[in-house]
Amino acid sequence: MKHGRSSFSNRLGFVLAAAGSAVGLGNIWRFPYLAAKYGGGIFLLVYLILAVTFGFSLMITEIAIGRKTGLSCIDAYQKLSRKFSFLGWLAALVPVIIAPYYCVIGGWVIKYFFEFLRGHAALTAQETFFSQFISVAEGGILGNPLLWFAVFVLLTAAVVLFGVEKGIEKASRVMMPLLVVLSVVVAVYSLTLPGAVEGLKYYLLPDFKDFSTTTVLAAMGQLFYSMSLAMGIMITYGSYMKKEEHLEKSVGQIEVFDTAIAFIAGLMIIPAVFAFSGGADINAGPGLMFVTLPRVFGSMTGGNVIGMVFSFWCCLRR
């Protein structure tokens, strides 16, 4: 007996779900530390140019392939051309490679959620908290990153098991608007901190002396990472998109959402880096979010609650 293939209920559901795939730790965690590392304003300018040109073209192509074939990325490429069917296997391999990497970062976020839930915002804001946690120096089962890795995997699996409409779409309808509100609130607060103006200038004003091939490569890498491109993901989402939905408009909305959240994430973190460390932590790398945002939450009224909700969002989005 053949079962009908499910689909997103409408264009809004598709846009929010696909944007939910694109928007996640890649925007909140990875984009700010790369922007901080590669010159702030010049990185942001290069990224925006790539997003509205190359990124838009590739995303609309991948979603169109998925919608036309109604198949997973492996079968979609094979249906379009047997000669290039190997591209489907390569695309499917990418999520397999990055999944453990994402789950590690997701586990870190779960740990912070747990600490905020316990009312320990001040503890997470301590300079040594993150380094002790990832080096398993905190002690006990609750200080072991492997525990939080496993919790993150189980939470993600639970959402996926509910399927497209009841799981992914419903979660995205709640979590995406919540992200916008939280991000704006935290960004506005960060910009009011003493010394944050210098960070804002670094983030928004491009210094062409910092431009290099490395800047372009870093921005290009972030583009693929953030927008879930060349991973088979957008092909898969497109396969659940109804034929009558407006493709170009949907892709435009996804990209605007993704880029806007990445931009706001930079506003949350980079000015705060200058406010709390005078810019000394600007090259903190992958740990930048986990060092900076807890300081922001720790200094806010109601920071435990905001940090808890924000961490909960991050863990569900990736």
Residue pairs with C-beta under 8 A, 6 or more apart in sequence:
5 70
5 239
5 240
6 163
6 164
6 165
6 240
7 164
7 165
7 240
7 241
7 242
8 14
8 17
8 164
8 165
8 169
8 240
8 241
8 242
9 165
9 169
10 242
10 245
11 242
11 245
11 246
11 249
11 250
13 165
13 169
13 172
13 173
14 169
14 237
14 240
14 241
14 242
14 245
14 250
15 250
15 253
15 254
15 257
16 169
16 172
16 173
16 176
17 164
17 168
17 169
17 172
17 237
18 63
18 234
18 237
18 250
18 254
19 172
19 176
19 253
19 254
19 257
19 258
20 168
20 171
20 172
20 175
20 176
20 317
21 228
21 233
21 234
21 237
22 226
22 227
22 228
22 254
22 255
22 257
22 258
23 176
23 179
23 226
23 257
23 258
23 261
23 262
23 317
24 314
24 317
24 318
25 102
25 105
25 106
25 109
25 314
25 317
25 318
26 222
26 225
26 226
26 228
26 262
26 318
27 226
27 258
27 261
27 262
27 265
28 183
28 261
28 265
28 289
28 314
29 105
29 286
29 289
29 314
30 222
30 225
30 226
30 286
31 47
31 222
31 226
31 262
31 265
31 266
32 265
32 266
32 268
32 269
32 270
32 288
32 289
33 269
33 284
33 285
33 286
33 287
33 288
33 289
34 43
34 218
34 219
34 222
35 43
35 44
35 47
35 203
35 266
35 270
36 269
36 270
36 273
36 282
36 283
36 284
36 288
37 43
37 218
37 282
37 283
37 285
38 210
38 214
38 215
38 218
38 219
39 206
39 207
39 210
39 211
39 215
40 202
40 203
40 204
40 205
40 206
40 207
40 210
40 270
41 202
41 203
41 204
41 205
41 206
41 207
42 206
42 207
42 208
42 210
42 211
42 215
43 210
43 215
43 218
43 219
44 203
44 204
44 206
44 263
44 266
45 206
46 211
46 215
46 216
46 219
47 219
47 222
47 223
47 262
48 259
50 216
50 219
50 220
50 223
51 223
51 227
51 255
51 258
51 259
52 255
54 220
54 223
55 223
55 227
55 229
55 255
56 251
56 252
56 255
58 229
58 230
59 227
59 229
59 234
59 251
59 254
59 255
60 247
60 248
60 251
62 229
62 230
62 234
62 235
62 238
63 234
63 235
63 237
63 238
63 241
63 247
63 250
63 251
64 238
64 247
65 76
65 77
65 80
65 235
65 238
66 73
66 76
66 234
66 235
66 236
66 237
66 238
66 239
66 240
66 241
67 238
67 239
67 241
67 243
67 247
69 75
69 76
69 79
69 80
69 239
70 239
71 79
71 239
72 88
72 92
72 232
72 235
72 236
72 239
73 88
73 91
73 92
73 232
73 235
73 236
74 85
74 88
74 89
74 91
74 92
74 232
75 88
76 88
76 235
76 239
77 84
77 85
77 86
77 87
77 88
77 91
78 85
78 88
88 232
91 230
91 231
91 232
91 235
92 232
94 230
94 231
94 232
95 231
95 232
95 233
98 231
102 318
103 149
103 152
103 153
103 156
104 145
104 149
105 286
105 318
106 149
106 152
106 156
106 314
106 315
106 318
107 145
107 146
107 147
107 148
107 149
107 150
107 151
107 152
108 133
108 134
108 145
108 148
108 290
109 152
109 311
109 314
109 315
110 148
110 151
110 152
110 155
110 311
110 315
111 133
111 145
111 148
112 124
112 290
112 294
112 307
112 311
113 308
113 311
113 312
113 315
114 142
114 148
115 121
115 123
115 124
116 124
116 297
116 304
116 305
116 307
116 308
116 311
117 304
117 308
119 304
120 304
121 294
121 297
121 298
121 303
121 304
121 307
122 298
123 129
124 130
124 294
124 297
124 298
124 307
125 294
125 295
125 297
125 298
125 299
127 291
129 294
130 287
130 290
130 291
130 294
131 137
131 287
132 138
132 143
133 143
133 145
134 145
134 287
136 143
136 144
136 145
137 143
141 147
152 315
155 315
155 316
156 316
156 318
159 167
159 168
159 171
159 316
160 167
160 168
161 167
162 168
162 170
164 240
171 316
175 313
175 316
175 317
176 257
178 309
178 313
179 261
179 313
179 317
180 261
182 306
182 309
182 310
182 313
183 261
183 264
183 265
183 268
184 264
185 306
186 268
186 293
186 296
186 306
186 310
187 264
187 267
187 268
189 296
189 300
190 196
190 267
190 268
190 269
190 271
190 272
190 275
190 296
191 200
191 267
191 271
193 271
193 272
193 275
193 276
193 296
193 299
194 275
195 274
195 275
195 278
196 271
196 272
196 274
196 275
197 271
198 271
198 274
198 279
199 270
199 271
199 272
199 273
199 274
199 275
199 279
200 267
200 270
200 271
202 270
202 274
202 279
202 282
203 266
203 267
203 270
203 271
223 229
224 230
224 231
226 258
226 262
227 234
227 255
227 258
228 234
241 247
241 250
268 293
268 296
269 288
269 289
269 292
269 293
270 282
272 292
272 293
272 295
272 296
273 279
273 281
273 282
273 284
273 288
273 292
274 282
276 292
276 295
281 288
281 291
281 292
284 291
284 292
293 307
293 310
294 307
296 303
297 303
297 304
297 306
297 307
297 310
300 306
